[in-house]
């Protein structure tokens, strides 16, 4: 292959990026106008006139103010100049109108710096007029933000709206199960029909029906969580609040003696509930639906009564404010439902969010797309998969977000007994420990300044911090205390005095707590809160995972979360223009170390360790993407060398960009140089969507610097205009068989380290490679060392493996990930000199 291959021969075909989605209804990057649903054969002018007419009719139907109407259409025209809007034009008009409405904010009559967000147009009315489903709107509004080049604040707004709805939808699915467990629909009544609960005219008087009971209960929760949004923003707290609302309504049903609504088979039904002296408000059903019933009961006794009291005071609900009963009495049922509806409608209009009352009409069979909008299980990152604990549940068991969050919170609460530095840490000396404690206090102040209601969250994280700090320091110092002239105190002083270590460890603990509760504060919020760079934060994750998993501090879900964060740092955040990594690169010897250099260097510094992780992550993703594209060997290996060259010698390509952008370009330039007919660049993007970390804006938005101006273009533009210029010479030379590969500084792809100890049987038997001079000692451990331990130790271990039944519990050679064990290697790994 000659070196005079022209640049254009390596170029990529220009395609509509929106077609990557497969549905043909996403945004493009290279067309100029939008068309209405019925104007396929019309001219461009006719199509534009038709679109304008549709837009004006929508504005009239929504009673849109003139300023918002003009601003919205101006943005729509600008987007049409550079993007192809495929599908129903009303869906795109819906997006532009929503964002135009959200630009407005007005102060409320209540003062106290409170404002009404938006111009009073209901989002649900907007969706109805534009004939777009919630699912399609959530998909298209994110694309609209990209195409309209909206600010990060606008994009964050959409993420918040999206996440709040996902949390509420997840809660509603739990609500339905609980409601139908404790209540019965009388045989002469019907349950909700489609949209009946949102649009029905509840004007009939008399006893509370099953539908009204359902509506009052759900609306009470919606109003309650919006009454204190800062304290009920996470999944776990919102779930506890929902149970408190259900508990209150259940007590009111018991008090009204409504045997027609009560499920007699519910195990929490008091046996004496129908007696005259039964005190309904003393009854509590929290324990039947809350795994963390103590926390839910604490809410029932503190926050919840304050919320209900405020409702009585504001005339949002009517009844006995002292007992909180009488809500369903004949004289109160109708006006409570009407008042709760009015209160919730006012809130929705003031914030411009989705009207969550519509969930009352939810049917899993009719809303399969909407069903996918519930909170999903965390993805499994490609790195350190071998270290994940075995999955505790059956593979076919459905993911339940509330149970998963509760499990994660309970996991952290189990290690919350240490509220100050341990005696072991205190051996570092009073001055050192005082500085440590002061540092944590300063972090607490920063945290509460941004999250005033999060004091309980920080205190839990602080307990976890002291627990982890103790175990990490013990493990790190115990490796050296057996060596001569090693002073334990000196070692502790050195480690405890490392400010960046303490700050990042504490921040990591806070991140674990926020993630466990499923709060809206998503990474990298924690970095912004404590002014930590992604480059510094990624250093602590491997340490926390390694030590936290060994002592049982972290479960599978939490390890996956931390691994995902580390990958986010390595792929994108640590490469930002302001990252300290660029100062290190500027002062490093050029070219940067290759994968072989950083893997064989036992004295590697921070930059080398960082590159080692980046190289491994890049190789794993190259393998995965090539597999999706059916590109077998030697393609992954060839692509790896191109990728490695871009990191080591064309490092500037990564600044403010994403690792996956460079990987996709490396695959395509290999395809072009080797003159393969397939795959096309669009095929690479489609395959990329199957990666666990994939997001659309990776190929939609690539940083471009041209003429001193910063802008964002699609990945094909980046490849054609920038990547090829920097990488064509190496790619051509490398793939030329007449060139000696040794002259190109190539190195083999990285390999993952061996797995951590894994549990193999229900009797707590683990298998691990034992390093030289390493002995695991505890009261419960049983260790057999070949050529050293007596035979009786091996027999005791065999009995443990066989279990009480005498059957062999360990499937040697059949366990996933385990092959035949080489005797010599086993002896060497287990032998301690």
Secondary structure, 3 states (H helix, E strand, C coil): CCCCCCHHHHCCCCCCHHHHHCCCCCECCCCCCECCCCCCCCCHHHHHHHHHHHHHHHHHHCCCCHHHHHHHHHHHHHHHHHCCECCCHHHHHHHHHHHHHCCCEEECCCCCCCEEECCCCCHHHHHHHCCCCHHHHHHHHHHHHHHCCCCHHHHHHHHHHHHHHHHHHHHHHHHHHHHHHHECCCCCCCCCCCCHHHHCCCCCCCCCCHHHHHHHHHHHHHHHHHHCCCCCCCHHHHHHHHHHHHHHHHHHHHHCCCCCCECCCCCCCCCCCCCCCCCHHHCCCHHHCCCCHHHHHHHHHCHHHHHHHHHHHCCCCCCECCCCECCCCHHHHHHHHHHHHHHHHHHHHHHCCCCHHHHHHCCCCCCHHHHCCCCCCCCCCCCCHHHCCCCCCCCCCCCCHHHHHHHHHHHHHCCCCCCCCCHHHHCCCHHHHHHHHHHHHHHHHHHHHHCCCCHHHHHHHHHHHHHHHHHHHHHHHHCCCCCCCCCHHHHHHHHHCCHHHHHHHHHHHHHHHHHHCCCCCCCCHHHHHHCCCHHHHHHHHHHHHHHHHHCCCCCHHHHHHHHHHHHHHHHCHHHCCCCCHHHHHHHCCCCCCCHHHHHHCCCCCHHHHHHHHHHHHHHHHHHHHHHHCCCCCCHHHHHHHHHHHHHHCCHHHHCCCCHHHHHHHHHHHHHHHCCCCCCCHHHHHHHHCCCCCCCCHHHHCEEEEECCEEEEECHHHHHHHHHHHHHHHHHHHHHCCCCCHHHHCCCCCCCCCCCCCEECCCCCCEECCCCCCCCCCCCCCCCCCCCCCCHHHHHHHHHHHHCCCCCCCCCCCCCCCCCCCCHHHHHHHHCCC
